[in-house]
Amino acid sequence: MIVVDASLVLKLVFDEDDGDVARSLWQEWVDQGEEIAAPILLRAETLSAVRRRVYSGLLTYDQGQAAYAILDDPAVELLDPSGLYILARDLAERFNRPTIYDCCYLALGELIGCPLWTADQRFVNAIRRHFPQVNLLGDK
């Protein structure tokens, strides 16, 4: 099982740097039968990012609908294990992170014993030396 965060999943739907790398890696996981997981908040984070881009005019309505269609069925098992938010808060405090959500993905990986994949360079810079199981898409 692999844990993915919103920054990586959004690379699947937006035309951004490393989008091709994310799609290739995702297909590799699917072909290998790898289970992909994320905290339940993934849905709200990714859908909000699409809505924000449509609202601001960076995406057309039709582009937004196409992105929603992909995100509505991302083949990700959404998990909400007991203790997730307590651990996420503790990690955010320990590493002086400004928000809890990024740490929810790390906490999930810790709780279920799986690597985390992200496209968030700043997050990786802050925690990687303590969590070698955190993988940056840009390093792929």
Long-range contacts (C-beta under 8 A, 24 or more apart in sequence): 1-34, 1-35, 1-36, 1-37, 1-112, 1-114, 2-29, 2-34, 2-35, 2-36, 2-37, 2-114, 2-115, 2-116, 2-117, 3-36, 3-37, 3-38, 3-105, 3-108, 3-109, 3-112, 3-114, 3-115, 3-116, 3-117, 4-36, 4-37, 4-38, 4-42, 4-76, 4-105, 4-116, 4-117, 4-118, 5-38, 5-42, 5-102, 5-105, 5-116, 5-117, 5-118, 5-119, 5-120, 6-38, 6-42, 6-45, 6-46, 6-49, 6-101, 6-105, 7-118, 7-119, 7-120, 7-123, 7-137, 8-117, 8-118, 8-119, 8-137, 9-38, 9-42, 9-46, 9-71, 9-74, 9-76, 10-46, 10-49, 10-119, 11-119, 11-137, 12-70, 12-74, 13-46, 13-50, 13-66, 13-67, 13-70, 13-71, 14-53, 14-67, 18-119, 18-137, 18-138, 21-137, 21-138, 21-140, 22-119, 22-137, 25-117, 25-137, 25-140, 30-75, 35-77, 36-74, 36-75, 36-76, 36-77, 37-76, 37-77, 37-78, 37-79, 37-108, 37-112, 37-114, 38-76, 38-77, 38-78, 38-79, 38-105, 38-108, 39-78, 39-79, 39-80, 39-84, 39-104, 39-105, 39-107, 39-108, 40-78, 40-79, 40-80, 41-101, 41-104, 42-74, 42-76, 42-78, 43-71, 43-78, 45-101, 46-71, 46-74, 47-71, 79-108, 79-112, 81-108, 81-111, 81-112, 83-111, 84-108, 84-111, 87-111, 91-127, 95-126, 95-127, 95-130, 96-126, 97-123, 97-126, 106-131, 106-134, 109-133, 109-134
